[in-house]
């Protein structure tokens, strides 16, 4: 937030006449601007909305209610004697009016001759291209960790809640991605229930995060109960992930390690790519946000790019977190000419962010078909590593079958060697389905699961390695050239 304030204060000092700030946090924006005004020794900070008119000027309070043109003419008439900042709220509802648009144009030049500034706040960006070159746009970021810590500390002090330093830090980290008013709502709920705030409120905070993500439509908050112990095989990938998790620690930053960027998992369907993404969330105790690439694309020109920026902003605000882009090949594997280049522009925005990001957002992308992936996505620097998840070998098939059998029939006692020999080319998902199918056979005869049930199940199941042999052979050939590391 300090960098945002410095940038805002620089715009004020450089006499930037018109500033559009996008935010839903009106109260917080007012406090941030007021703080900057005091720092810059600006004596007069005035706010306006269509219901209450002007606030903050002696003898002017309440003027120009429901008169947006009047308040623009008011700031236009102010001299340089007392530097004035005027904040007008919800102005996106008025500025399409020709007289208001004309007045804003005139203010863009007349305000430069004074020490006065007009700030327009709204939850959306301006839609008129006519004023694009005249207005400087800023996005007010959600509260950072230091702001959240200060806010929760203040609430704890005012409510006599005895918070330890560790509990305070945990609550602040859990609250990342929430607005100031949402944090106040969660703490108010805690006070109503228990009379104080404590680390037990983290559950309520995570529930509020789910609601925030649900309203975004593009991101989905995924709950995961799967750990890496629920995945058979993939030993090299598991070891690599353990190393990357340690790189998020404070000690790793002091050692000089950068925050991990992410990983791309490529392989046939059913080899554990999605399960790996879910297991990372559980093992790392980080929220998992699933990005629906299809919903990024909108029919309105420019909307897809705006949605991408909004998604990136939301993910960064939720950090530390995991951003899961499932089946990225389907989202960006089409012909760019068919959509006017929208997919390429959206991909470019994502790739630039992935290469330059410094936030603790670990991107895990999965893909089934390598031939559809754009070459720029595979370039080093986008992801920390690219792993190829091949169909499991005999040792891994034994591990996967044993895992699923112990989960559903923990008392099973028959050998698996015959079944392992008959499942060459089967994926992990197909092995799980074979166990379920075998259980249907035994259950229909009112008896315990036996070896013959699994043998019958695998003999009737047609694996993907036969129905999509060419696609899998292409993946194996691509991986064998050294373009990806083996996960096993």
ABEGO torsion letter per residue (X at the ends): XAAAAAAAAAAAAAGBABBBBBBABAAAAAAAAAAAAAAAGBABBBBBBAAAEBBGBBGABGBGBGBAAAAAAAAAABBAABBBBBBBBGAAAAAABAAAAAAAAAAAAAAAABABBBBBBBABBBABAAAAAABBBBBBBBBBAAAAAAAAAAAAAAAGBBBBAAAAAAAAAAABGBBAAAAAAAAAAAAAAAGBBBAAAAAAAAAAAAAAAAAAGABBBBBBABBAAABBEGAAAAAAAAAAAAAABAAAAAAGBBBBAEBBBBEBBGAGAAAAAAAAAAAAGBBBBBBBAAAABBABBGAAAAAAAAAAAAAAAAOBBBBBBBGAAAAAABBAAAAGGAAAAAAAAAAAAAAABABBBBBBBBBABAAABBAAAABBGABABBBBBBBBBAAAAAAAAAAAAAAABAABABBAAAAAAAABGBBAAAAAAAAAAAAAAAAAAGBBBBAAAAAAAAAABBBAAAAAAAAAAAAAAAAAAGABBBAX
